[in-house]
């Protein structure tokens, strides 16, 4: 996958597994060690029960929950148009995060479209993105 220069998030001990786990080919997300709920954004304790979280891999499969097509060149290194989507992962109802849908014409993206995760490597950071399944 061709990489573009993008602004990367600050990496700290709490979010490092999220941003670097793509090196293994699977995204790792925080999961409660007690009630087993997944959590985004990363937090040291579960918002449901307060117990500690640890990182575990997810399947990389999800669906488009909602999306928009951006036509404004906020970053001249990122070609427009591109899709910004909220993707719901199959692991848990409501487990959603904002990402891009790639390898697909923007006009072909649809609500509930099945997706598979791919990664865009930026140095040691692996940005999770999705493509049609």
VOBA-1610 file (N, C-alpha, C; in pm, whole numbers, padded with zeros to 5 digits, always signed):
BEGIN
Unk+00085-00117+00000Unk+00000+00000+00000Unk+00089+00123+00000Unk+00061+00220-00085Unk+00138+00342-00093Unk+00106+00430+00027Unk+00210+00480+00090Unk+00193+00566+00205Unk+00202+00712+00164Unk+00126+00794+00233Unk+00134+00938+00218Unk+00181+00994+00350Unk+00237+01114+00347Unk+00279+01178+00472Unk+00154+01224+00545Unk+00133+01171+00662Unk+00017+01212+00741Unk+00066+01255+00878Unk-00016+01336+00944Unk+00015+01375+01081Unk-00010+01254+01169Unk+00089+01217+01247Unk+00077+01101+01333Unk+00048+01145+01477Unk-00020+01060+01551Unk-00053+01094+01689Unk+00070+01083+01778Unk+00069+01152+01891Unk+00177+01128+01986Unk+00163+00987+02044Unk+00272+00913+02047Unk+00269+00776+02096Unk+00315+00777+02242Unk+00238+00709+02327Unk+00276+00695+02467Unk+00260+00549+02508Unk+00290+00518+02632Unk+00284+00379+02677Unk+00143+00322+02670Unk+00041+00407+02687Unk-00097+00359+02686Unk-00143+00322+02545Unk-00108+00403+02443Unk-00160+00377+02308Unk-00060+00308+02215Unk+00062+00287+02261Unk+00165+00225+02175Unk+00118+00091+02114Unk+00057-00001+02191Unk+00013-00127+02129Unk-00088-00106+02015Unk-00174-00005+02027Unk-00270+00024+01919Unk-00197+00064+01792Unk-00103+00158+01804Unk-00039+00216+01686Unk+00073+00130+01627Unk+00126+00034+01702Unk+00237-00046+01651Unk+00201-00192+01625Unk+00084-00237+01669Unk+00049-00378+01655Unk+00032-00423+01510Unk+00010-00331+01420Unk-00003-00367+01280Unk+00120-00435+01224Unk+00234-00420+01290Unk+00356-00487+01246Unk+00336-00639+01245Unk+00248-00688+01332Unk+00220-00832+01338Unk+00107-00872+01243Unk+00044-00771+01179Unk-00065-00799+01087Unk-00202-00797+01150Unk-00208-00771+01281Unk-00338-00768+01350Unk-00342-00647+01444Unk-00454-00577+01443Unk-00473-00466+01535Unk-00501-00519+01675Unk-00437-00460+01774Unk-00462-00495+01914Unk-00536-00378+01980Unk-00643-00412+02050Unk-00724-00312+02120Unk-00730-00346+02269Unk-00755-00243+02352Unk-00770-00270+02495Unk-00897-00351+02521Unk-00884-00448+02613Unk-00998-00531+02651Unk-00993-00553+02802Unk-01107-00540+02864Unk-01116-00556+03008Unk-01078-00699+03047Unk-00995-00710+03148Unk-00951-00842+03194Unk-01060-00911+03276Unk-01164-00836+03316Unk-01271-00894+03397Unk-01399-00916+03316Unk-01463-00808+03271Unk-01592-00822+03201Unk-01576-00849+03052Unk-01451-00837+03000Unk-01415-00871+02862Unk-01467-00774+02757Unk-01512-00655+02798Unk-01553-00554+02700Unk-01431-00492+02634Unk-01444-00468+02504Unk-01340-00397+02428Unk-01356-00249+02453Unk-01249-00173+02438Unk-01254-00029+02466Unk-01176+00051+02363Unk-01238+00155+02313Unk-01173+00257+02231Unk-01231+00389+02279Unk-01150+00489+02309Unk-01004+00495+02299Unk-00937+00417+02412Unk-00806+00393+02398Unk-00734+00318+02500Unk-00746+00385+02638Unk-00766+00302+02739Unk-00773+00348+02877Unk-00714+00239+02966Unk-00653+00279+03077Unk-00592+00178+03165Unk-00694+00094+03242Unk-00818+00145+03251Unk-00921+00068+03320Unk-01051+00072+03241Unk-01134-00027+03264Unk-01260-00045+03192Unk-01361+00061+03235Unk-01426+00123+03138Unk-01529+00223+03169Unk-01656+00157+03221Unk-01674+00027+03198Unk-01794-00043+03243Unk-01781-00094+03386Unk-01664-00152+03421Unk-01652-00214+03553Unk-01534-00164+03635Unk-01444-00085+03573Unk-01331-00028+03646Unk-01210-00117+03659Unk-01217-00239+03609Unk-01104-00331+03618Unk-00998-00295+03512Unk-00875-00347+03527Unk-00770-00315+03431Unk-00799-00369+03290Unk-00739-00305+03192Unk-00748-00352+03054Unk-00612-00404+03010Unk-00614-00491+02911Unk-00493-00539+02846Unk-00521-00546+02697Unk-00418-00544+02616Unk-00437-00545+02472Unk-00451-00687+02418Unk-00547-00705+02325Unk-00569-00832+02258Unk-00598-00805+02110Unk-00567-00900+02021Unk-00594-00879+01878Unk-00743-00891+01847Unk-00784-00814+01746Unk-00920-00823+01692Unk-00912-00885+01552Unk-01027-00924+01501Unk-01033-00995+01372Unk-00995-00909+01253Unk-01017-00779+01264Unk-00993-00692+01150Unk-01113-00685+01056Unk-01226-00740+01097Unk-01347-00733+01015Unk-01447-00637+01078Unk-01513-00561+00992Unk-01612-00466+01040Unk-01704-00423+00929Unk-01784-00321+00962Unk-01881-00265+00866Unk-01879-00113+00877Unk-01912-00048+00767Unk-01925+00098+00769Unk-02047+00133+00852Unk-02025+00209+00958Unk-02135+00259+01040Unk-02187+00391+00979Unk-02095+00479+00945Unk-02126+00603+00874Unk-01998+00652+00808Unk-02010+00745+00715Unk-01891+00794+00645Unk-01919+00929+00580Unk-01811+00993+00539Unk-01819+01113+00458Unk-01704+01108+00358Unk-01720+01177+00248Unk-01614+01187+00148Unk-01556+01327+00157Unk-01426+01334+00185Unk-01359+01463+00197Unk-01303+01505+00061Unk-01334+01629+00023Unk-01284+01685-00103Unk-01189+01802-00080Unk-01167+01838+00045Unk-01080+01952+00076Unk-00938+01903+00105Unk-00838+01961+00039Unk-00700+01917+00059Unk-00638+01976+00186Unk-00677+01924+00303Unk-00622+01972+00430Unk-00472+01950+00434Unk-00427+01838+00382Unk-00285+01804+00375Unk-00253+01784+00228Unk-00167+01869+00171Unk-00140+01857+00026Unk-00078+01723-00014Unk-00024+01648+00081Unk+00034+01518+00050Unk-00071+01407+00045Unk-00194+01436+00087Unk-00300+01337+00087Unk-00396+01371-00027Unk-00399+01288-00131Unk-00485+01320-00246Unk-00633+01309-00211Unk-00711+01400-00266Unk-00857+01399-00248Unk-00920+01347-00376Unk-01041+01295-00370Unk-01122+01274-00249Unk-01079+01148-00176Unk-01112+01144-00045Unk-01090+01024+00034Unk-01204+01006+00134Unk-01222+00884+00178Unk-01333+00849+00265Unk-01286+00846+00410Unk-01358+00921+00494Unk-01341+00915+00639Unk-01464+00841+00691Unk-01442+00731+00761Unk-01554+00646+00803Unk-01545+00613+00952Unk-01660+00590+01010Unk-01666+00527+01141Unk-01700+00381+01112Unk-01610+00294+01154Unk-01625+00152+01129Unk-01657+00083+01261Unk-01757-00005+01256Unk-01791-00086+01373Unk-01731-00223+01354Unk-01647-00264+01450Unk-01584-00395+01444Unk-01682-00503+01485Unk-01664-00623+01430Unk-01757-00732+01457Unk-01748-00786+01599Unk-01642-00754+01671Unk-01621-00811+01804Unk-01727-00770+01906Unk-01785-00650+01888Unk-01876-00600+01992Unk-01963-00489+01936Unk-02092-00494+01964Unk-02181-00384+01925Unk-02129-00254+01985Unk-02121-00151+01903Unk-02077-00021+01949Unk-01926-00002+01954Unk-01848-00103+01914Unk-01702-00091+01911Unk-01664-00026+01779Unk-01650+00105+01782Unk-01632+00183+01659Unk-01511+00274+01670Unk-01450+00300+01556Unk-01347+00404+01551Unk-01341+00466+01413Unk-01284+00584+01409Unk-01273+00663+01287Unk-01148+00622+01211Unk-01164+00604+01082Unk-01055+00556+00999Unk-01083+00594+00854Unk-01006+00540+00762Unk-01028+00562+00619Unk-01068+00431+00552Unk-01152+00442+00450Unk-01180+00330+00362Unk-01095+00353+00238Unk-01013+00254+00204Unk-00917+00265+00094Unk-00940+00154-00007Unk-00869+00163-00119Unk-00875+00061-00225Unk-01017+00043-00279Unk-01088+00155-00286Unk-01227+00154-00328Unk-01261+00297-00372Unk-01336+00310-00478Unk-01380+00443-00520Unk-01473+00502-00413Unk-01455+00629-00376Unk-01541+00688-00273Unk-01690+00671-00301Unk-01729+00678-00426Unk-01872+00667-00459Unk-01927+00525-00440Unk-01839+00427-00419Unk-01882+00289-00398Unk-01903+00253-00250Unk-01860+00341-00160Unk-01874+00312-00016Unk-02020+00326+00023Unk-02068+00235+00106Unk-02208+00233+00151Unk-02215+00200+00300Unk-02320+00248+00366Unk-02348+00209+00504Unk-02365+00057+00508Unk-02312-00007+00610Unk-02315-00152+00631Unk-02225-00231+00536Unk-02145-00164+00456Unk-02052-00233+00367Unk-01953-00315+00450Unk-01936-00445+00422Unk-01839-00526+00495Unk-01696-00486+00458Unk-01611-00481+00559Unk-01474-00434+00541Unk-01374-00527+00607Unk-01250-00519+00556Unk-01136-00589+00616Unk-01026-00487+00641Unk-00953-00509+00749Unk-00849-00414+00788Unk-00722-00433+00706Unk-00662-00320+00674Unk-00529-00314+00614Unk-00453-00207+00692Unk-00322-00205+00679Unk-00243-00107+00753Unk-00160-00022+00658Unk-00148+00104+00691Unk-00058+00195+00622Unk+00059+00220+00716Unk+00176+00179+00674Unk+00294+00194+00760Unk+00352+00333+00746Unk+00378+00394+00861Unk+00444+00524+00870Unk+00556+00510+00973Unk+00672+00463+00931Unk+00781+00436+01025Unk+00741+00320+01115Unk+00742+00344+01247Unk+00705+00241+01344Unk+00555+00238+01371Unk+00480+00329+01309Unk+00335+00338+01330Unk+00264+00268+01215Unk+00163+00189+01250Unk+00083+00118+01150Unk-00060+00171+01164Unk-00100+00257+01069Unk-00232+00321+01074Unk-00337+00221+01024Unk-00434+00185+01110Unk-00537+00092+01066Unk-00634+00160+00970Unk-00657+00095+00857Unk-00753+00141+00756Unk-00835+00020+00714Unk-00935+00043+00632Unk-01020-00068+00588Unk-01040-00062+00438Unk-01061-00180+00380Unk-01095-00194+00239Unk-01215-00286+00228Unk-01285-00283+00115Unk-01400-00373+00098Unk-01358-00519+00119Unk-01443-00593+00190Unk-01413-00735+00217Unk-01446-00820+00095
//
